[in-house]
Amino acid sequence: MATKKTLNAANLEALGAPRLAELLIEISTGSAAAKRRLRLELAGAQSPGEVAREVRKRLGSIARSRTFVDWQKRKALVEDLELQKRAIVERVAKDDPHEALELMWQFMATADPVLDRCDDSNGLIGGIFRTACHELGELATAAKIDPVTLADRAFSALQDNGYGVFDDLIAVLAPALGKVGLDHLKGRFVALASEPVEQPKGERRVIGWGASGPLYADQVAASARDRAVRYALMQIADAQGDVDAFISQYDEETRKVPKIAAEISRRLLASGCAKEALQTIEATVHRRGGWDWPDFEWEDARIEVLEALGRTDDAQAARWSCFERSLSASHLRAFLKRLPDFDDMEAEERALEYAESRKSVLTALSFLVGWPALDRAAKLVLNRADQIDGDHYEIMTPAAEKLAGKHPLAATLLLRAMIDFSLTQARSTRYRHAARHLMECESLASSIEDFASFETHEAYANRLKREHGRKSSFWSSTA
């Protein structure tokens, strides 16, 4: 049961408003984020209009700032942006959706200046703006904005989309745009595509070099414009359900690229044109070399088309082929799901035997552990221990963890492979992990009744000391 000293709302209320106000002033001293939150709350206590004014002022400050935001300052910026976005959606929009929409456009306008001056290597800040873009759709619908006016606003935004924050804009605005707005937006992009590209006055500015020579600023700008127009027209075509308009954005050769063919075939299939979808899929030109790894997007589109045409045996054969070439668990599960009872058990055994015999030990191990078929995974490790590459810790570490319970020897061999690689290759950055693996081997040793032809833990540890005794940073981590 909570005591009166427990930090909860009821106990804080008991302190009384005056004391809480004093504490908030004290806590917010030196914290810009806390002060901004309190100002918004005070503004909200007056009216939604005051909240809007507070947000507008803050967004202006964010847009004007030129201070570089490194990874250490990124968290504060993220919290600030989220605070402003929530205030727009949760406070202003309830009373004035039109004002909220204008504020969200202003919020989106800060994307470029913010991303220009910050380290967004994890994509977190860009993600905030992409989420905000989706909020525009609901706000525009609630505000009942004129569709032509909205289309013009979208047109302007999409021409300045360097960071891709408006990539989904047409899709999210489609309900608010309706036919009138989408037609107007399409007309504006068609007109833009026919406008002549402005030629530079004087000497052309070189901004880089490519395989064919210098890259000129006007050339890059023209290419960017063409891509923006094509992408917008494709989105409009999707919003209007116009498959032919979507297809027309690609020339004949481009339509044969597997990824593009998959996109086109899915749209044809959705519109009830299964035969045309199959023709598109079969016209694809694959440029592969070496091992015939599946192009999953194309393969899955082809399977969908085959199923739609009632060619279930061909669809099943395609699923099995994907599994054979890549040990794709999802394709195997889909294959087994469509088999009669008992046939699926026999097919699963056949698939597991095939996976176990795969040339790449790590590919087979990853599949068997993930399926899971831990008995087979352990057997694989024991039979082919000399083929295991200890460099692939991203596969072997989780595999060792899953095998440790019932197959401690197999888990030990995986841990040893990673230890041996780290020490033999002198990967000092991995010594701390290798030391932890060695301690795990020691812990597992008591569970291993028979090491068979493999070294006991004591023998293995002694060999490491003989061969790598001078690697003090490793041994100090084992103490």
ABEGO torsion letter per residue (X at the ends): XBBAABBBAAAAAAAEAAAAAAAAAAAABGBAAAAAAAAAAAAAAABAAAAAAAAAAAAAAAAABABBBBAAAAAAAAAAAAAAAAAAAAAAAAABAAAAAAAAAAAAAAAAAAAAABBAAAGAAAAAAAAAAAAAAAAAAAAGBBAAAAAAAAAAAAABAAAGAAAAAAAAAAAAAEAAAAAAAAAAAAAAAABBBBBBBEBBBBAEBBAAEBBBAAAAAAAAAAAAAAAAAAAAAAAAGBAAAAAAABBAAAAABAAAAAAAAAAAAAAGBAAAAAAAAAABBBBBBEBBBBBAAAAAAAAAAAAAAGBAAAAAAAAAAAAAAAGBAAAAAAAAAABBBGAAAAAAAAAAAAAAABABAAAAAAAAAAOBBAAAAAAAAAAAAAABBAABAAAAAAAAAAAAAABAAAAAAAAAAAAAAAAAAGBAAAAAAAAAAAAAAAAAAAABABAEABBBAAAAAAAAAAAAAABAAAAAAAX
